[in-house]
Amino acid sequence: MRKLSANSKGVIYGFASYIFWGFLPFYWKLLSNVSSVHILSARIIFSFLLLAPMLLAQKNIRWLLCFKNKKILLKIVILAILITANWGVYIWAVNKGHIIEASLGYFINPIISIVLGLIFLREKMKAAQWAAFGFAAVGVALFTVFSGKLPLISLFLATSFAFYGLIKKKLRLSALESLSAETLVALPIAVCLIFIPQRGTEYLFTFPAYTYILLILCGAATAFPLFLFAKSAKILPLSKLGFIQFISPLMQFLFAIFIFKENFLPQNLIAILFIWFGALLYSASYINYKKKKALEPAY
């Protein structure tokens, strides 16, 4: 039997990770009887309890040594705050019926990232990237006009993760190492969230057994696609990953309309097509770009 080439394995890992992320709303929907803040708390706690022992079993303590450096520690604290906020809003959006807006956030995110690179890293934007930003901006404006409201969920998810990527770009840790450090810092927040009264905290003891199992598996649901992505990122050039990354938000958009039956104004399709075209134009502009950049979603 012919062995798969490294490139083929990279594509498989990449597709698997983004398809997994694409199905993630179904997971959060299964926990819709749990408050979003308590789902977030479980995700942070069990992600840390899964990732940290894995790295320590591999005798990997590099991520712990970072806490000795004040500058690096500050970055990790900011990353922890950003990822906690991003996760929290995403989970809330899914379980409150705003998956369409959430999916748009991950189409807009790469375009905001190149603008942040222009502002903070003094990177030069290509003509295609300016055009991509223009299409996305027009799309957001049209969405606002047609819906009668600014897509705040989309913009928050896109902007928070763009800043997350900007800071993480200068952190010399793998995706799993970084997430372990971030969830360690976020642990006190997660513990405090448990005691925030939601429908009365006594409701936490009334769930069926499968709900507790799903809450415990939040760590695996976070780490597994990230692990697949990390393996893919080591093999594939940015150009291929750039296109693959839009699989998950596209899946979520389609699920929101056809399965979860979210309210969708037909005229908003025009706005969304502008945003999608801008996102694809962004990816196309990076075909010859060789530098590495974090692309993993923060679902």
Secondary structure, DSSP 4 states (H G I P E B T S, - for coil): -PPPPHHHHHHHHHHHHHHHHHHHHHHHHHTTTS-HHHHHHHHHHHHHHHHHHHHHHTT--HHHHGGGSHHHHHHHHHHHHHHHHHHHHHHHHHHTT-HHHHHHHHHHHHHHHHHHHHHHS-PPPPHHHHHHHHHHHHHHHHHHHHHTS--HHHHHHHHHHHHHHHHHTT--S-HHHHHHHHHHHHHHHHHHHHTS-SS-GGGGGSS-HHHHHHHHTHHHHHHHHHHHHHHHHHHS-HHHHHHHTTHHHHHHHHHHHHTS-----TTHHHHHHHHHHHHHHHHHTTTT--S--------
